[in-house]
Amino acid sequence: MYGHSARVRLSLALVAVVVLTVLAGCGSSSSSSSSSTAAASGTSTSAATSSSSGTTVSTSSCGPKPGVKATGTPINIGTIDTKQPGTDFSDGPNMIIAYYNCVNANGGVNGHPVKLFVEYDQTQPAQIAAAAKQLIQTDHVVGIVGVFDLLECTIDESYWKQLGIYEMGAGIAPECWSTPNSAAVNMGPRYSSDGAVQYGLTQHPSKIVFVQSNVPGTGYIAAGPAALAKAASTPITELTENVPINDASSVALDLVNKAGSNGWVVLNFTPPEALVILQAAQKLGLEDRVKGWGCSTPCNTDFLAKALGPKWNHKLFVNAELTSPDDHNGPEMQLYKAILSQYGQAVAGGLGSFSEMGYLLGKFSVDALDTVKGAYTIKSVNTAFKAIKDEKTELLCQPWVYGSYPLHIPNNADFTTTPDNGKMVTAQACFNVSSADPQIAQYRSVAGTAPSTNPPTS
Protein backbone atom coordinates (compact mmCIF):
# COMPACT_ATOMS: atom_id res chain seq x y z
CA MET A 1 0.00 0.00 0.00
CA TYR A 2 1.50 2.94 -0.57
CA GLY A 3 -0.59 0.27 1.11
CA HIS A 4 -0.36 -0.19 -0.71
CA SER A 5 -1.06 2.77 0.44
CA ALA A 6 -4.64 5.13 1.97
CA ARG A 7 -7.87 7.48 1.16
CA VAL A 8 -11.08 11.21 2.49
CA ARG A 9 -13.58 13.06 0.44
CA LEU A 10 -11.03 14.40 -1.99
CA SER A 11 -8.88 12.05 -0.01
CA LEU A 12 -11.73 9.65 0.78
CA ALA A 13 -12.71 9.10 -2.81
CA LEU A 14 -9.11 9.08 -3.85
CA VAL A 15 -7.75 6.89 -1.21
CA ALA A 16 -9.76 3.96 -2.44
CA VAL A 17 -6.57 2.03 -2.85
CA VAL A 18 -3.90 0.82 -0.56
CA VAL A 19 -1.57 3.62 0.40
CA LEU A 20 1.68 4.31 2.08
CA THR A 21 1.69 7.63 3.68
CA VAL A 22 1.74 8.06 7.40
CA LEU A 23 0.19 11.42 8.12
CA ALA A 24 0.24 12.75 11.65
CA GLY A 25 -2.18 10.87 13.86
CA CYS A 26 -4.52 13.12 15.78
CA GLY A 27 -6.87 12.18 18.53
CA SER A 28 -6.53 9.14 20.74
CA SER A 29 -9.96 7.58 20.68
CA SER A 30 -10.95 4.60 18.60
CA SER A 31 -14.40 3.62 17.49
CA SER A 32 -15.92 0.24 16.92
CA SER A 33 -18.74 -0.91 14.69
CA SER A 34 -20.05 -4.19 13.40
CA SER A 35 -21.67 -5.70 10.38
CA SER A 36 -25.02 -5.62 12.14
CA THR A 37 -24.90 -1.82 12.27
CA ALA A 38 -24.47 -1.65 8.53
CA ALA A 39 -27.14 -4.19 7.68
CA ALA A 40 -29.76 -1.54 7.05
CA SER A 41 -27.77 -0.21 4.12
CA GLY A 42 -28.54 -3.34 2.14
CA THR A 43 -31.98 -4.22 0.85
CA SER A 44 -33.66 -7.58 0.79
CA THR A 45 -33.98 -7.50 -2.98
CA SER A 46 -30.99 -9.05 -4.72
CA ALA A 47 -28.91 -6.85 -6.98
CA ALA A 48 -27.47 -8.26 -10.18
CA THR A 49 -24.87 -7.28 -12.73
CA SER A 50 -24.43 -8.57 -16.24
CA SER A 51 -21.47 -9.06 -18.53
CA SER A 52 -21.18 -8.15 -22.17
CA SER A 53 -22.10 -11.75 -22.97
CA GLY A 54 -25.46 -11.28 -21.23
CA THR A 55 -24.64 -13.49 -18.22
CA THR A 56 -26.05 -12.14 -14.97
CA VAL A 57 -24.83 -12.71 -11.42
CA SER A 58 -27.07 -11.99 -8.42
CA THR A 59 -26.01 -11.18 -4.87
CA SER A 60 -28.17 -14.10 -3.74
CA SER A 61 -25.31 -16.35 -4.87
CA CYS A 62 -23.03 -15.09 -2.09
CA GLY A 63 -24.59 -17.47 0.45
CA PRO A 64 -25.81 -21.08 0.58
CA LYS A 65 -29.53 -20.28 0.98
CA PRO A 66 -30.70 -17.47 -1.29
CA GLY A 67 -33.05 -15.08 0.48
CA VAL A 68 -32.90 -16.91 3.83
CA LYS A 69 -31.59 -14.70 6.63
CA ALA A 70 -29.09 -16.29 9.02
CA THR A 71 -30.45 -16.27 12.58
CA GLY A 72 -27.98 -18.36 14.56
CA THR A 73 -25.41 -17.21 17.11
CA PRO A 74 -23.10 -14.67 15.43
CA ILE A 75 -19.52 -15.57 14.54
CA ASN A 76 -17.54 -12.58 15.82
CA ILE A 77 -14.64 -11.39 13.68
CA GLY A 78 -12.46 -8.35 14.44
CA THR A 79 -10.40 -5.84 12.50
CA ILE A 80 -8.13 -2.88 13.32
CA ASP A 81 -7.81 -0.13 10.71
CA THR A 82 -6.21 3.28 10.34
CA LYS A 83 -8.68 6.17 10.10
CA GLN A 84 -7.33 9.68 10.50
CA PRO A 85 -7.20 12.92 8.48
CA GLY A 86 -5.54 12.14 5.17
CA THR A 87 -5.17 8.42 5.82
CA ASP A 88 -8.56 6.76 5.91
CA PHE A 89 -8.69 3.01 5.28
CA SER A 90 -12.36 2.63 6.24
CA ASP A 91 -13.43 1.50 2.77
CA GLY A 92 -11.65 -1.80 3.45
CA PRO A 93 -13.61 -2.88 6.53
CA ASN A 94 -16.78 -1.35 5.08
CA MET A 95 -16.46 -3.65 2.07
CA ILE A 96 -15.89 -6.67 4.34
CA ILE A 97 -19.07 -5.69 6.19
CA ALA A 98 -20.87 -5.47 2.83
CA TYR A 99 -19.71 -8.98 1.95
CA TYR A 100 -20.73 -10.37 5.35
CA ASN A 101 -24.14 -8.68 5.10
CA CYS A 102 -24.67 -10.33 1.73
CA VAL A 103 -23.73 -13.73 3.14
CA ASN A 104 -25.92 -13.17 6.22
CA ALA A 105 -28.93 -12.34 4.03
CA ASN A 106 -28.47 -15.59 2.12
CA GLY A 107 -28.01 -18.30 4.72
CA GLY A 108 -24.90 -17.17 6.58
CA VAL A 109 -22.21 -19.67 7.55
CA ASN A 110 -23.96 -22.88 8.53
CA GLY A 111 -26.89 -20.69 9.60
CA HIS A 112 -24.71 -18.29 11.63
CA PRO A 113 -24.40 -14.61 10.70
CA VAL A 114 -20.85 -13.24 10.58
CA LYS A 115 -20.36 -10.04 12.56
CA LEU A 116 -17.39 -7.70 12.07
CA PHE A 117 -16.16 -5.58 14.98
CA VAL A 118 -14.12 -2.63 13.71
CA GLU A 119 -11.55 -0.75 15.78
CA TYR A 120 -10.15 2.42 14.21
CA ASP A 121 -6.83 3.93 15.24
CA GLN A 122 -4.76 7.03 14.58
CA THR A 123 -1.34 5.32 14.28
CA GLN A 124 -0.70 5.36 18.01
CA PRO A 125 0.96 2.11 19.20
CA ALA A 126 -0.73 2.07 22.62
CA GLN A 127 -4.11 2.62 20.99
CA ILE A 128 -3.54 -0.25 18.54
CA ALA A 129 -2.45 -2.63 21.30
CA ALA A 130 -5.51 -1.69 23.36
CA ALA A 131 -7.76 -2.27 20.35
CA ALA A 132 -6.44 -5.82 20.00
CA LYS A 133 -7.26 -6.57 23.64
CA GLN A 134 -10.69 -4.96 23.26
CA LEU A 135 -11.51 -7.27 20.38
CA ILE A 136 -10.35 -10.41 22.17
CA GLN A 137 -11.34 -9.77 25.76
CA THR A 138 -14.52 -7.68 25.39
CA ASP A 139 -15.91 -8.39 21.91
CA HIS A 140 -14.85 -12.05 22.05
CA VAL A 141 -13.85 -12.25 18.42
CA VAL A 142 -12.50 -15.55 17.15
CA GLY A 143 -10.55 -14.25 14.17
CA ILE A 144 -8.88 -11.10 12.81
CA VAL A 145 -9.75 -10.17 9.23
CA GLY A 146 -9.02 -6.87 7.50
CA VAL A 147 -6.16 -4.97 9.16
CA PHE A 148 -6.04 -2.09 6.68
CA ASP A 149 -3.52 -0.39 8.91
CA LEU A 150 -0.19 1.44 8.90
CA LEU A 151 1.20 -0.12 12.10
CA GLU A 152 -1.04 -2.96 13.33
CA CYS A 153 1.07 -5.85 12.05
CA THR A 154 4.10 -4.46 13.88
CA ILE A 155 2.35 -3.71 17.15
CA ASP A 156 0.22 -6.85 17.58
CA GLU A 157 2.48 -9.52 16.09
CA SER A 158 3.56 -11.05 19.42
CA TYR A 159 0.03 -10.89 20.88
CA TRP A 160 -1.47 -12.78 17.94
CA LYS A 161 1.30 -15.37 18.10
CA GLN A 162 0.64 -15.87 21.82
CA LEU A 163 -3.08 -16.44 21.19
CA GLY A 164 -2.73 -18.56 18.06
CA ILE A 165 -4.34 -15.89 15.86
CA TYR A 166 -3.56 -16.04 12.12
CA GLU A 167 -4.71 -12.68 10.83
CA MET A 168 -5.70 -11.97 7.23
CA GLY A 169 -5.21 -8.42 6.11
CA ALA A 170 -4.24 -5.75 3.62
CA GLY A 171 -1.62 -3.83 5.52
CA ILE A 172 1.49 -1.76 5.04
CA ALA A 173 3.93 -2.58 7.86
CA PRO A 174 6.73 -5.07 6.98
CA GLU A 175 5.45 -7.61 9.51
CA CYS A 176 2.28 -8.09 7.45
CA TRP A 177 4.42 -10.17 5.05
CA SER A 178 7.52 -11.19 7.01
CA THR A 179 6.02 -13.08 9.97
CA PRO A 180 4.28 -16.46 10.52
CA ASN A 181 0.95 -15.13 11.86
CA SER A 182 -0.02 -12.63 9.16
CA ALA A 183 -0.94 -13.03 5.49
CA ALA A 184 -2.19 -10.27 3.18
CA VAL A 185 -4.27 -10.21 0.02
CA ASN A 186 -2.36 -7.16 -1.17
CA MET A 187 1.35 -6.87 -1.98
CA GLY A 188 2.08 -3.78 0.07
CA PRO A 189 4.33 -0.85 -0.82
CA ARG A 190 7.58 -2.75 -1.27
CA TYR A 191 6.40 -5.46 -3.63
CA SER A 192 4.06 -3.16 -5.54
CA SER A 193 6.98 -0.78 -6.05
CA ASP A 194 8.98 -3.80 -7.21
CA GLY A 195 6.32 -4.48 -9.83
CA ALA A 196 6.27 -0.86 -11.00
CA VAL A 197 10.06 -0.74 -11.30
CA GLN A 198 10.09 -4.15 -12.98
CA TYR A 199 7.78 -2.92 -15.74
CA GLY A 200 9.95 0.14 -16.22
CA LEU A 201 13.05 -2.04 -16.58
CA THR A 202 11.40 -3.97 -19.42
CA GLN A 203 11.41 -0.71 -21.40
CA HIS A 204 15.23 -0.58 -21.17
CA PRO A 205 15.69 2.85 -19.61
CA SER A 206 19.16 4.20 -18.94
CA LYS A 207 18.19 4.97 -15.35
CA ILE A 208 15.40 4.53 -12.77
CA VAL A 209 14.40 7.34 -10.43
CA PHE A 210 12.30 6.01 -7.54
CA VAL A 211 10.60 8.51 -5.23
CA GLN A 212 8.33 7.95 -2.24
CA SER A 213 6.87 9.81 0.71
CA ASN A 214 9.24 10.47 3.60
CA VAL A 215 7.64 8.24 6.22
CA PRO A 216 8.86 5.44 8.50
CA GLY A 217 9.81 2.34 6.55
CA THR A 218 11.20 3.98 3.44
CA GLY A 219 14.44 1.98 3.67
CA TYR A 220 12.54 -1.30 3.79
CA ILE A 221 10.41 -0.29 0.80
CA ALA A 222 13.31 1.03 -1.29
CA ALA A 223 15.37 -2.14 -0.80
CA GLY A 224 13.15 -4.07 -3.23
CA PRO A 225 13.43 -1.69 -6.21
CA ALA A 226 17.15 -1.32 -5.51
CA ALA A 227 17.63 -5.09 -5.74
CA LEU A 228 15.71 -5.30 -9.04
CA ALA A 229 17.68 -2.43 -10.58
CA LYS A 230 20.97 -3.96 -9.47
CA ALA A 231 20.04 -7.31 -11.01
CA ALA A 232 19.27 -5.51 -14.28
CA SER A 233 22.53 -3.53 -14.11
CA THR A 234 20.49 -0.33 -14.31
CA PRO A 235 21.39 2.68 -12.14
CA ILE A 236 18.72 3.75 -9.68
CA THR A 237 18.33 6.99 -7.75
CA GLU A 238 16.11 6.71 -4.67
CA LEU A 239 14.48 9.82 -3.26
CA THR A 240 11.96 10.81 -0.58
CA GLU A 241 9.64 13.81 -0.41
CA ASN A 242 7.85 15.24 2.61
CA VAL A 243 4.07 15.04 2.39
CA PRO A 244 1.79 16.77 1.81
CA ILE A 245 3.79 18.10 -1.13
CA ASN A 246 3.85 21.89 -1.12
CA ASP A 247 5.85 22.60 -4.28
CA ALA A 248 4.92 19.92 -6.80
CA SER A 249 6.47 21.80 -9.70
CA SER A 250 9.91 21.68 -8.11
CA VAL A 251 9.48 17.99 -7.34
CA ALA A 252 8.41 17.15 -10.90
CA LEU A 253 11.26 19.16 -12.40
CA ASP A 254 13.82 17.53 -10.11
CA LEU A 255 12.57 14.02 -11.01
CA VAL A 256 12.76 14.71 -14.74
CA ASN A 257 16.21 16.28 -14.48
CA LYS A 258 17.54 13.36 -12.47
CA ALA A 259 16.02 10.75 -14.82
CA GLY A 260 17.07 12.32 -18.11
CA SER A 261 15.41 11.83 -21.48
CA ASN A 262 15.93 8.05 -21.47
CA GLY A 263 15.11 7.56 -17.77
CA TRP A 264 12.06 6.11 -16.03
CA VAL A 265 10.39 7.76 -13.03
CA VAL A 266 8.50 5.60 -10.49
CA LEU A 267 6.25 7.17 -7.82
CA ASN A 268 5.20 5.56 -4.55
CA PHE A 269 2.61 7.91 -3.04
CA THR A 270 -1.06 8.11 -2.17
CA PRO A 271 -3.26 9.15 -5.10
CA PRO A 272 -3.54 12.81 -3.99
CA GLU A 273 0.23 13.24 -3.75
CA ALA A 274 0.98 11.34 -6.97
CA LEU A 275 -1.67 13.39 -8.73
CA VAL A 276 -0.19 16.77 -7.80
CA ILE A 277 3.25 15.66 -9.05
CA LEU A 278 1.87 14.37 -12.35
CA GLN A 279 -0.34 17.43 -12.87
CA ALA A 280 2.63 19.69 -12.19
CA ALA A 281 4.69 17.74 -14.72
CA GLN A 282 1.92 18.20 -17.29
CA LYS A 283 1.60 21.92 -16.56
CA LEU A 284 5.33 22.32 -17.16
CA GLY A 285 5.23 20.15 -20.29
CA LEU A 286 7.44 17.51 -18.69
CA GLU A 287 5.34 14.39 -19.29
CA ASP A 288 7.28 13.57 -22.47
CA ARG A 289 10.69 14.61 -21.19
CA VAL A 290 11.46 11.12 -19.84
CA LYS A 291 11.05 7.70 -21.39
CA GLY A 292 8.18 6.83 -19.08
CA TRP A 293 6.45 7.14 -15.72
CA GLY A 294 5.41 4.43 -13.28
CA CYS A 295 3.54 4.20 -9.99
CA SER A 296 2.72 1.66 -7.31
CA THR A 297 -0.82 0.37 -6.73
CA PRO A 298 -2.45 3.48 -5.17
CA CYS A 299 -2.41 5.15 -8.60
CA ASN A 300 -4.63 2.38 -9.96
CA THR A 301 -7.84 4.38 -9.66
CA ASP A 302 -10.23 5.93 -12.15
CA PHE A 303 -10.16 9.16 -10.16
CA LEU A 304 -6.53 9.68 -11.05
CA ALA A 305 -7.09 8.65 -14.68
CA LYS A 306 -9.98 11.10 -15.01
CA ALA A 307 -8.12 13.93 -13.26
CA LEU A 308 -5.03 13.51 -15.46
CA GLY A 309 -6.96 13.48 -18.73
CA PRO A 310 -5.99 12.04 -22.11
CA LYS A 311 -2.48 13.56 -22.18
CA TRP A 312 -1.39 10.74 -19.87
CA ASN A 313 -2.98 7.95 -21.89
CA HIS A 314 -0.44 5.12 -22.10
CA LYS A 315 2.30 7.28 -20.58
CA LEU A 316 1.84 6.28 -16.93
CA PHE A 317 2.17 2.59 -16.02
CA VAL A 318 0.77 1.50 -12.68
CA ASN A 319 1.43 -1.72 -10.80
CA ALA A 320 -1.99 -3.24 -10.05
CA GLU A 321 -2.18 -5.88 -7.34
CA LEU A 322 -5.71 -6.85 -8.36
CA THR A 323 -7.65 -7.24 -11.59
CA SER A 324 -8.88 -3.98 -13.11
CA PRO A 325 -12.70 -3.77 -12.81
CA ASP A 326 -12.74 -1.42 -15.83
CA ASP A 327 -11.81 -4.03 -18.43
CA HIS A 328 -12.76 -7.30 -16.70
CA ASN A 329 -16.31 -8.49 -16.03
CA GLY A 330 -16.29 -12.23 -15.43
CA PRO A 331 -18.79 -13.85 -13.03
CA GLU A 332 -16.84 -13.14 -9.85
CA MET A 333 -16.10 -9.56 -10.85
CA GLN A 334 -19.84 -9.18 -11.46
CA LEU A 335 -20.57 -10.52 -7.96
CA TYR A 336 -18.10 -8.07 -6.40
CA LYS A 337 -19.74 -5.20 -8.28
CA ALA A 338 -23.25 -6.35 -7.33
CA ILE A 339 -22.37 -6.67 -3.62
CA LEU A 340 -20.76 -3.25 -3.70
CA SER A 341 -23.86 -1.79 -5.36
CA GLN A 342 -26.38 -3.37 -2.98
CA TYR A 343 -24.54 -3.48 0.34
CA GLY A 344 -21.59 -1.11 -0.04
CA GLN A 345 -23.11 2.33 0.37
CA ALA A 346 -20.52 3.08 3.05
CA VAL A 347 -17.65 2.34 0.65
CA ALA A 348 -16.83 5.92 -0.38
CA GLY A 349 -14.26 5.02 -3.02
CA GLY A 350 -16.47 2.62 -4.98
CA LEU A 351 -14.82 0.33 -7.51
CA GLY A 352 -11.09 -0.07 -7.03
CA SER A 353 -8.28 -1.87 -5.29
CA PHE A 354 -9.41 -1.03 -1.76
CA SER A 355 -12.90 -2.46 -2.10
CA GLU A 356 -11.57 -5.42 -4.10
CA MET A 357 -9.31 -6.27 -1.17
CA GLY A 358 -12.26 -6.05 1.21
CA TYR A 359 -14.25 -8.36 -1.05
CA LEU A 360 -11.43 -10.92 -1.09
CA LEU A 361 -10.95 -10.82 2.67
CA GLY A 362 -14.67 -11.36 3.13
CA LYS A 363 -14.71 -14.22 0.65
CA PHE A 364 -11.60 -16.00 1.94
CA SER A 365 -12.68 -15.76 5.57
CA VAL A 366 -16.20 -17.05 4.86
CA ASP A 367 -14.85 -19.91 2.75
CA ALA A 368 -12.61 -20.89 5.67
CA LEU A 369 -15.41 -20.56 8.23
CA ASP A 370 -17.54 -22.91 6.11
CA THR A 371 -15.00 -25.69 6.77
CA VAL A 372 -15.17 -25.47 10.58
CA LYS A 373 -16.82 -28.44 12.25
CA GLY A 374 -18.30 -27.83 15.67
CA ALA A 375 -17.93 -24.67 17.73
CA TYR A 376 -16.41 -21.48 16.33
CA THR A 377 -13.49 -20.82 18.66
CA ILE A 378 -10.18 -19.03 18.29
CA LYS A 379 -8.53 -22.41 17.78
CA SER A 380 -11.00 -23.83 15.25
CA VAL A 381 -11.32 -20.61 13.24
CA ASN A 382 -7.61 -19.88 13.04
CA THR A 383 -6.84 -23.47 12.16
CA ALA A 384 -9.23 -22.99 9.23
CA PHE A 385 -7.64 -19.68 8.25
CA LYS A 386 -4.14 -21.15 8.34
CA ALA A 387 -5.33 -24.10 6.22
CA ILE A 388 -6.49 -21.88 3.32
CA LYS A 389 -4.94 -23.24 0.16
CA ASP A 390 -5.42 -22.61 -3.54
CA GLU A 391 -8.24 -20.07 -3.19
CA LYS A 392 -8.94 -19.26 -6.82
CA THR A 393 -10.37 -15.88 -7.72
CA GLU A 394 -10.67 -13.72 -10.82
CA LEU A 395 -9.40 -10.78 -8.81
CA LEU A 396 -5.88 -12.17 -8.34
CA CYS A 397 -3.35 -13.57 -10.78
CA GLN A 398 -2.69 -16.71 -8.75
CA PRO A 399 -4.43 -18.89 -6.17
CA TRP A 400 -4.14 -17.51 -2.63
CA VAL A 401 -2.67 -19.59 0.19
CA TYR A 402 -1.96 -19.12 3.90
CA GLY A 403 0.01 -22.11 5.15
CA SER A 404 2.65 -22.77 7.80
CA TYR A 405 5.44 -20.54 6.55
CA PRO A 406 7.83 -18.20 8.36
CA LEU A 407 6.71 -15.38 6.05
CA HIS A 408 3.72 -14.82 3.78
CA ILE A 409 3.68 -13.10 0.38
CA PRO A 410 0.86 -15.07 -1.30
CA ASN A 411 0.11 -12.26 -3.74
CA ASN A 412 3.33 -12.06 -5.75
CA ALA A 413 2.11 -11.91 -9.34
CA ASP A 414 0.12 -9.03 -10.73
CA PHE A 415 -0.69 -6.63 -13.58
CA THR A 416 0.29 -3.30 -15.07
CA THR A 417 -2.45 -0.79 -15.90
CA THR A 418 -2.41 2.53 -17.73
CA PRO A 419 -4.81 5.49 -18.08
CA ASP A 420 -7.04 5.41 -21.13
CA ASN A 421 -9.56 8.26 -21.37
CA GLY A 422 -10.50 8.28 -17.70
CA LYS A 423 -10.24 4.52 -17.11
CA MET A 424 -7.39 2.30 -15.95
CA VAL A 425 -6.96 -0.48 -18.49
CA THR A 426 -4.61 -3.45 -18.48
CA ALA A 427 -1.30 -2.79 -20.22
CA GLN A 428 0.41 -6.00 -19.09
CA ALA A 429 -1.30 -9.22 -18.07
CA CYS A 430 -0.24 -11.33 -15.09
CA PHE A 431 3.48 -11.51 -14.43
CA ASN A 432 5.53 -12.81 -11.51
CA VAL A 433 7.21 -10.14 -9.43
CA SER A 434 10.94 -10.66 -9.71
CA SER A 435 12.79 -12.93 -7.31
CA ALA A 436 15.63 -10.44 -7.48
CA ASP A 437 13.93 -9.04 -4.38
CA PRO A 438 15.41 -11.33 -1.71
CA GLN A 439 12.17 -11.47 0.28
CA ILE A 440 10.22 -12.67 -2.76
CA ALA A 441 12.94 -15.26 -3.34
CA GLN A 442 12.75 -16.37 0.30
CA TYR A 443 8.97 -16.79 0.16
CA ARG A 444 9.11 -18.82 -3.03
CA SER A 445 11.82 -21.04 -1.58
CA VAL A 446 9.53 -22.10 1.27
CA ALA A 447 6.09 -21.89 -0.35
CA GLY A 448 6.80 -22.54 -4.01
CA THR A 449 5.54 -20.40 -6.87
CA ALA A 450 1.96 -20.77 -8.01
CA PRO A 451 1.72 -20.32 -11.77
CA SER A 452 0.36 -16.96 -12.87
CA THR A 453 -2.97 -17.28 -14.62
CA ASN A 454 -4.75 -14.59 -16.59
CA PRO A 455 -8.22 -13.94 -15.19
CA PRO A 456 -11.18 -13.93 -17.57
CA THR A 457 -11.32 -10.83 -19.76
CA SER A 458 -15.05 -11.00 -20.46
Disulfide bonds with the S-S distance in Angstrom:
Cys62-Cys102 2.06
Cys153-Cys176 2.07
Cys295-Cys299 2.01
Cys397-Cys430 2.21
